Amino acid sequence: YTGANTATLNINNIAPMAGAYTAYYCDITGPCAYRRTNITYLTINSLPAVLAQPADRTVCPGYQTSFSISAAGSGISYQWQVSYNNGTTWNNLANNASFSGVNTSQLLVNVTSGLNNSTYRCVVSGTCTPPATSNAARLTVTLPLEITVQPQDKNICEGIYTTMYVSTTGTVGSYKWQIFGNSGWTDLNDGGIYSGTSTRTLAITGATMAANGTQYRCVIADGACAGGGKSSEPATLTVKPTTIITAQPTAIAPICSGGNASYTTTATGHNLTYQWQMYDGTQFVNMSNGGFYSGVTSATLNITGITAATTTETNLYRCIVTGTCNTVSSNPVTLTVHAKPAVTSQPADVTTCQAFTVQFSIAATGTNPTYQWQVSYNNG
């Protein structure tokens, strides 16, 4: 106070005392009389102040959240503001489908993905200036769980390793791979040909034909938003059989020149093709249809009217069986072809004298020929 003994009382640096008031009066004395003024009252209004700041929020789309403050001051009012550029610029909010309570101490927000990383503050105005502004609070909108890469159908050969996998956005709570069977979709567990059944990648090791045509899918739980889980599209595993020769070509007894033979290879597999080969003295080479041979690209090789010129000939054959998954070779088989006997030099007539020795000779070819001379006394 100053001027307490003058006609004017000065009150300096009034302390904040919201709603408080003080009574004042002045006593006036003189030589002739004493007088007291009427009582006057001083009311003190307090400045607006934020007592509790708003807190950051992390919320899933489709939910409602709130930002709250606690404030004090004389004649205070509230105005919530939003910034979409990390606090560079601020705009007053109005009540609409997204926001309500914009002029109260609690702002309600209906959360959508577009509000991710927006920030909010409240400006508290009152009877006295300046207004008080709260700290900024950030709204983080959790990305919804989405499957961005679906598992793909796989075509593999029996016994081969393969994988199926998914990719996602958002927060994953868990993965669980399932298999479709007579009871519908059921969970897979690690074991047998399966591993990674609770991860994003299902591994299938050493698939057997029993797995051919099996369907798989991945059920993914949302790790942030309740009820936000997803199931992937199903993917089909096609397992093709390996190529196996189940019956080898069977050796046959030797045949004579001009005779016939056939050899058959029996095999199982997928998309099988056959190629018969013959050994040329150095290596096996592919055969072509023609001459003695037919069926060189089938399971049965036919040999018709094969000849041996002057002696026994042997040929070595095998079948190459090719399938989608692999190629196998049959056991080789040997065909022995005996040459038929043939006289290449005839005996010559001989005229001689009594008591002399004569000789008749021939030359012959063939396999292991034997000789038997004959005589005729009646001109044959």
C-alpha positions as CSV (number, residue, x, y, z in Angstrom):
1,Y,0.0,0.0,0.0
2,T,1.0,3.6,-0.5
3,G,-1.0,6.8,0.3
4,A,-2.6,5.3,3.3
5,N,-2.7,8.8,5.0
6,T,-3.8,10.7,1.9
7,A,-7.0,11.1,0.1
8,T,-5.9,8.3,-2.4
9,L,-5.0,4.7,-1.4
10,N,-2.8,2.9,-3.9
11,I,-2.7,-0.9,-3.9
12,N,0.2,-2.3,-5.8
13,N,1.0,-5.9,-7.1
14,I,-2.2,-7.5,-6.0
15,A,-1.7,-11.1,-5.1
16,P,-3.9,-13.7,-6.9
17,M,-6.8,-14.4,-4.6
18,A,-9.5,-15.8,-6.9
19,G,-13.0,-14.8,-5.8
20,A,-11.6,-13.0,-2.7
21,Y,-12.6,-9.5,-1.8
22,T,-11.4,-6.9,0.8
23,A,-13.4,-4.1,2.4
24,Y,-11.9,-0.6,2.7
25,Y,-13.0,2.7,4.3
26,C,-11.4,6.0,5.2
27,D,-11.6,7.8,8.5
28,I,-11.4,11.6,8.2
29,T,-10.6,13.8,11.3
30,G,-10.4,17.6,11.6
31,P,-10.5,20.2,14.4
32,C,-14.3,20.3,14.5
33,A,-15.5,16.8,13.6
34,Y,-14.8,13.1,12.7
35,R,-16.2,11.3,9.7
36,R,-16.0,7.8,8.2
37,T,-16.6,7.0,4.5
38,N,-18.8,4.3,3.2
39,I,-17.2,0.9,2.9
40,T,-15.9,-0.1,-0.5
41,Y,-15.0,-3.6,-1.7
42,L,-12.1,-4.8,-3.8
43,T,-12.8,-8.1,-5.7
44,I,-9.7,-9.9,-7.1
45,N,-10.0,-12.0,-10.2
46,S,-7.4,-14.7,-10.8
47,L,-5.6,-15.3,-14.1
48,P,-6.5,-18.5,-16.1
49,A,-4.1,-21.4,-15.4
50,V,-3.8,-25.0,-16.5
51,L,-3.5,-27.3,-13.5
52,A,-3.4,-30.7,-15.3
53,Q,-2.1,-31.3,-18.8
54,P,-3.7,-33.5,-21.5
55,A,-2.0,-36.9,-22.1
56,D,-1.0,-38.6,-25.3
57,R,-3.3,-41.2,-26.6
58,T,-2.8,-44.4,-28.8
59,V,-6.1,-45.7,-30.1
60,C,-7.4,-48.0,-32.8
61,P,-9.6,-46.7,-35.7
62,G,-13.3,-46.8,-34.9
63,Y,-12.9,-46.1,-31.2
64,Q,-13.5,-42.9,-29.2
65,T,-10.9,-41.3,-27.0
66,S,-10.6,-38.1,-25.0
67,F,-8.2,-35.4,-24.0
68,S,-8.8,-33.6,-20.7
69,I,-7.3,-30.7,-18.7
70,S,-7.9,-29.2,-15.3
71,A,-7.9,-25.4,-15.2
72,A,-8.6,-22.6,-12.8
73,G,-9.2,-18.8,-13.1
74,S,-11.9,-16.3,-13.0
75,G,-14.6,-16.6,-15.7
76,I,-12.7,-19.2,-17.7
77,S,-13.7,-20.7,-21.0
78,Y,-12.2,-23.4,-23.1
79,Q,-11.3,-23.7,-26.8
80,W,-9.6,-26.9,-28.1
81,Q,-7.3,-26.6,-31.0
82,V,-5.8,-29.2,-33.4
83,S,-2.5,-29.2,-35.4
84,Y,-1.9,-31.5,-38.3
85,N,1.7,-30.4,-38.9
86,N,3.3,-31.3,-35.5
87,G,2.4,-27.9,-33.9
88,T,3.5,-25.5,-36.7
89,T,0.0,-24.2,-37.1
90,W,-3.1,-24.5,-34.9
91,N,-6.8,-24.3,-35.7
92,N,-9.8,-24.0,-33.4
93,L,-12.0,-27.0,-33.4
94,A,-15.8,-27.0,-33.8
95,N,-18.2,-29.7,-32.7
96,N,-18.8,-32.1,-35.6
97,A,-18.9,-35.9,-36.4
98,S,-15.2,-36.2,-35.4
99,F,-15.1,-33.9,-32.3
100,S,-17.3,-32.9,-29.4
101,G,-16.8,-31.0,-26.2
102,V,-14.5,-28.5,-28.0
103,N,-15.5,-25.8,-25.5
104,T,-15.3,-27.9,-22.4
105,S,-12.4,-29.3,-20.3
106,Q,-12.7,-32.6,-22.0
107,L,-12.4,-33.1,-25.8
108,L,-14.0,-36.3,-27.3
109,V,-12.5,-37.6,-30.5
110,N,-14.0,-40.3,-32.8
111,V,-10.9,-41.9,-34.1
112,T,-10.2,-42.5,-37.8
113,S,-7.0,-43.4,-39.5
114,G,-6.7,-39.9,-41.0
115,L,-6.2,-38.4,-37.5
116,N,-2.9,-40.3,-37.0
117,N,-0.2,-38.1,-35.5
118,S,-2.5,-35.1,-35.0
119,T,-1.9,-33.0,-31.8
120,Y,-4.3,-31.2,-29.6
121,R,-4.2,-28.4,-27.0
122,C,-6.6,-26.3,-25.1
123,V,-6.6,-22.5,-24.8
124,V,-8.2,-21.4,-21.5
125,S,-9.4,-17.8,-21.5
126,G,-10.8,-15.9,-18.5
127,T,-11.8,-12.6,-17.1
128,C,-8.1,-11.7,-16.9
129,T,-5.5,-11.9,-19.6
130,P,-3.4,-13.4,-21.0
131,P,-5.1,-16.8,-21.7
132,A,-3.4,-20.0,-20.6
133,T,-2.5,-22.7,-23.2
134,S,-2.1,-26.3,-22.3
135,N,0.7,-28.6,-23.5
136,A,0.1,-30.4,-26.8
137,A,-1.0,-34.1,-26.6
138,R,-0.5,-36.4,-29.6
139,L,-3.1,-38.9,-31.0
140,T,-1.5,-42.0,-32.5
141,V,-3.9,-44.1,-34.5
142,T,-2.8,-47.7,-34.6
143,L,-2.6,-49.0,-38.2
144,P,-5.3,-51.6,-38.7
145,L,-4.0,-55.1,-39.4
146,E,-4.0,-55.9,-43.1
147,I,-2.5,-58.8,-45.0
148,T,-0.4,-57.3,-47.8
149,V,1.0,-60.6,-49.2
150,Q,-1.2,-63.7,-49.4
151,P,0.2,-67.2,-49.3
152,Q,0.7,-68.6,-52.8
153,D,-0.1,-72.0,-54.3
154,K,3.0,-74.2,-54.4
155,N,3.9,-77.0,-56.9
156,I,6.7,-79.2,-55.6
157,C,8.1,-82.6,-56.1
158,E,7.8,-85.3,-53.5
159,G,10.4,-85.0,-50.7
160,I,11.2,-81.4,-51.5
161,Y,11.3,-78.4,-49.0
162,T,9.0,-75.4,-49.6
163,T,7.4,-72.5,-47.6
164,M,4.3,-70.5,-47.5
165,Y,4.3,-67.0,-45.9
166,V,2.2,-63.9,-45.3
167,S,3.2,-60.2,-45.0
168,T,1.2,-57.7,-43.0
169,T,0.8,-54.1,-41.9
170,G,-0.2,-53.1,-38.4
171,T,0.6,-54.8,-35.1
172,V,0.5,-58.6,-35.2
173,G,-0.4,-60.4,-32.0
174,S,0.1,-63.9,-33.2
175,Y,0.2,-66.2,-36.2
176,K,-1.4,-69.7,-36.5
177,W,-1.3,-71.8,-39.6
178,Q,-4.2,-74.0,-40.3
179,I,-5.0,-77.0,-42.6
180,F,-8.3,-77.8,-44.2
181,G,-9.6,-81.3,-43.8
182,N,-12.8,-83.3,-43.2
183,S,-13.5,-81.2,-40.0
184,G,-12.9,-77.9,-41.7
185,W,-10.0,-75.7,-40.7
186,T,-7.8,-76.9,-37.8
187,D,-4.6,-75.6,-36.3
188,L,-1.3,-77.0,-37.3
189,N,1.5,-77.7,-34.8
190,D,5.2,-78.1,-35.3
191,G,6.1,-81.7,-36.0
192,G,6.3,-84.2,-38.9
193,I,6.8,-82.2,-42.1
194,Y,5.7,-78.9,-40.6
195,S,7.6,-76.2,-38.7
196,G,7.0,-72.5,-38.2
197,T,3.3,-73.1,-37.6
198,S,3.1,-70.1,-35.2
199,T,5.2,-67.7,-37.4
200,R,4.6,-65.8,-40.6
201,T,6.4,-68.5,-42.6
202,L,5.1,-72.1,-42.7
203,A,7.9,-74.5,-43.6
204,I,7.1,-77.9,-45.2
205,T,10.0,-80.3,-45.3
206,G,10.0,-83.6,-47.1
207,A,6.4,-83.4,-48.4
208,T,4.9,-86.8,-49.2
209,M,2.2,-87.6,-51.7
210,A,-0.2,-87.6,-48.8
211,A,0.1,-83.8,-48.7
212,N,-0.9,-83.5,-52.3
213,G,-3.9,-81.1,-52.7
214,T,-3.8,-79.9,-49.1
215,Q,-5.0,-76.3,-48.4
216,Y,-3.4,-74.0,-45.8
217,R,-4.2,-70.6,-44.4
218,C,-2.8,-68.3,-41.7
219,V,-5.0,-66.8,-39.0
220,I,-3.4,-63.6,-37.7
221,A,-4.5,-61.9,-34.4
222,D,-4.3,-58.1,-34.2
223,G,-1.8,-57.2,-31.5
224,A,-3.3,-53.7,-30.9
225,C,-7.0,-53.5,-31.8
226,A,-9.5,-56.0,-30.4
227,G,-11.4,-57.9,-33.0
228,G,-9.1,-56.9,-35.7
229,G,-7.8,-60.3,-36.7
230,K,-7.5,-61.6,-40.2
231,S,-7.4,-64.9,-42.0
232,S,-5.4,-65.2,-45.1
233,E,-6.7,-66.6,-48.4
234,P,-6.1,-70.4,-48.7
235,A,-3.2,-71.7,-50.7
236,T,-2.9,-75.2,-52.2
237,L,0.1,-77.5,-52.1
238,T,0.5,-79.7,-55.1
239,V,3.0,-82.6,-54.7
240,K,4.1,-84.4,-57.8
241,P,5.5,-87.9,-57.5
242,T,9.2,-88.7,-58.1
243,T,9.9,-90.9,-61.2
244,I,10.5,-94.5,-60.2
245,I,11.0,-97.6,-62.3
246,T,8.9,-100.3,-60.8
247,A,9.7,-103.0,-63.3
248,Q,13.1,-103.3,-65.2
249,P,13.3,-104.6,-68.7
250,T,13.8,-108.4,-68.6
251,A,16.6,-110.2,-70.4
252,I,15.6,-112.7,-73.0
253,A,17.3,-115.8,-74.5
254,P,19.5,-115.2,-77.6
255,I,17.7,-115.1,-80.9
256,C,18.7,-116.0,-84.4
257,S,19.3,-113.5,-87.1
258,G,16.0,-112.3,-88.5
259,G,14.2,-112.8,-85.2
260,N,12.2,-110.4,-83.0
261,A,12.5,-109.2,-79.5
262,S,10.9,-106.6,-77.2
263,Y,11.7,-105.0,-73.9
264,T,9.4,-103.1,-71.5
265,T,10.1,-100.7,-68.7
266,T,7.4,-99.9,-66.2
267,A,7.5,-96.6,-64.3
268,T,5.5,-94.3,-62.1
269,G,5.7,-90.5,-61.9
270,H,4.2,-87.3,-63.4
271,N,4.2,-86.5,-67.1
272,L,6.5,-89.4,-68.0
273,T,8.4,-89.7,-71.2
274,Y,10.6,-92.6,-72.5
275,Q,13.7,-92.7,-74.5
276,W,15.4,-96.0,-75.4
277,Q,19.2,-95.9,-75.9
278,M,21.8,-98.3,-77.4
279,Y,25.4,-98.6,-76.5
280,D,27.7,-97.7,-79.4
281,G,30.9,-99.1,-77.9
282,T,31.7,-95.9,-76.1
283,Q,28.5,-94.5,-74.7
284,F,24.7,-94.9,-74.7
285,V,23.1,-92.9,-77.5
286,N,19.4,-92.2,-78.2
287,M,17.7,-94.5,-80.7
288,S,15.3,-93.5,-83.5
289,N,12.4,-95.4,-85.0
290,G,13.4,-97.1,-88.2
291,G,15.0,-100.2,-89.5
292,F,14.8,-102.9,-86.9
293,Y,13.4,-100.6,-84.2
294,S,10.0,-99.1,-83.2
295,G,8.6,-97.7,-80.0
296,V,11.9,-96.0,-79.0
297,T,10.0,-93.3,-77.2
298,S,7.5,-95.5,-75.5
299,A,7.6,-97.9,-72.5
300,T,8.2,-100.9,-74.9
301,L,11.0,-101.2,-77.4
302,N,10.2,-103.5,-80.3
303,I,13.0,-105.1,-82.3
304,T,11.8,-106.7,-85.6
305,G,13.9,-108.9,-88.0
306,I,17.2,-107.9,-86.5
307,T,20.2,-109.6,-88.3
308,A,23.7,-110.7,-87.5
309,A,25.9,-110.9,-90.6
310,T,28.5,-113.6,-90.0
311,T,28.8,-114.3,-86.4
312,T,27.1,-113.6,-83.0
313,E,26.3,-109.9,-82.3
314,T,25.4,-108.4,-79.0
315,N,23.6,-105.1,-78.4
316,L,23.1,-103.3,-75.1
317,Y,19.9,-101.3,-74.5
318,R,18.5,-99.2,-71.7
319,C,15.5,-96.9,-71.2
320,I,15.7,-93.3,-69.9
321,V,12.4,-92.3,-68.1
322,T,11.9,-88.6,-67.5
323,G,9.2,-87.1,-65.3
324,T,8.4,-83.7,-63.9
325,C,10.5,-84.2,-60.9
326,N,13.5,-86.3,-62.0
327,T,15.0,-88.7,-64.6
328,V,15.9,-92.3,-64.0
329,S,17.7,-94.9,-66.1
330,S,16.7,-98.6,-66.4
331,N,19.1,-101.4,-66.0
332,P,20.8,-102.3,-69.3
333,V,19.8,-105.5,-71.1
334,T,21.8,-107.4,-73.6
335,L,20.3,-108.9,-76.8
336,T,22.4,-111.7,-78.3
337,V,21.7,-112.3,-82.0
338,H,23.2,-115.5,-83.5
339,A,24.1,-115.4,-87.2
340,K,22.5,-118.1,-89.3
341,P,25.0,-120.6,-91.0
342,A,25.9,-119.7,-94.6
343,V,28.2,-121.5,-97.1
344,T,30.5,-118.9,-98.5
345,S,32.7,-121.3,-100.6
346,Q,31.2,-124.4,-102.3
347,P,33.0,-127.8,-102.8
348,A,34.5,-128.4,-106.2
349,D,34.1,-131.5,-108.4
350,V,37.1,-133.8,-108.4
351,T,38.2,-136.4,-111.0
352,T,40.9,-138.8,-109.8
353,C,42.3,-142.3,-110.2
354,Q,41.5,-145.4,-108.3
355,A,43.5,-145.8,-105.0
356,F,44.1,-142.0,-104.7
357,T,42.8,-139.8,-101.8
358,V,40.6,-136.8,-102.6
359,Q,39.3,-133.9,-100.5
360,F,36.2,-131.8,-100.6
361,S,36.2,-128.5,-98.8
362,I,33.8,-125.6,-98.0
363,A,33.9,-122.3,-96.3
364,A,31.0,-121.2,-94.0
365,T,29.9,-118.5,-91.6
366,G,27.5,-118.5,-88.7
367,T,27.4,-118.8,-84.9
368,N,29.2,-121.9,-83.8
369,P,28.7,-123.9,-87.0
370,T,28.9,-127.7,-87.0
371,Y,29.5,-129.8,-90.1
372,Q,28.0,-133.1,-91.3
373,W,29.0,-134.4,-94.8
374,Q,26.6,-136.5,-96.7
375,V,26.8,-138.8,-99.8
376,S,24.4,-139.8,-102.6
377,Y,24.8,-142.7,-105.0
378,N,21.9,-141.8,-107.2
379,N,22.8,-138.4,-108.3
380,G,21.3,-136.6,-105.3
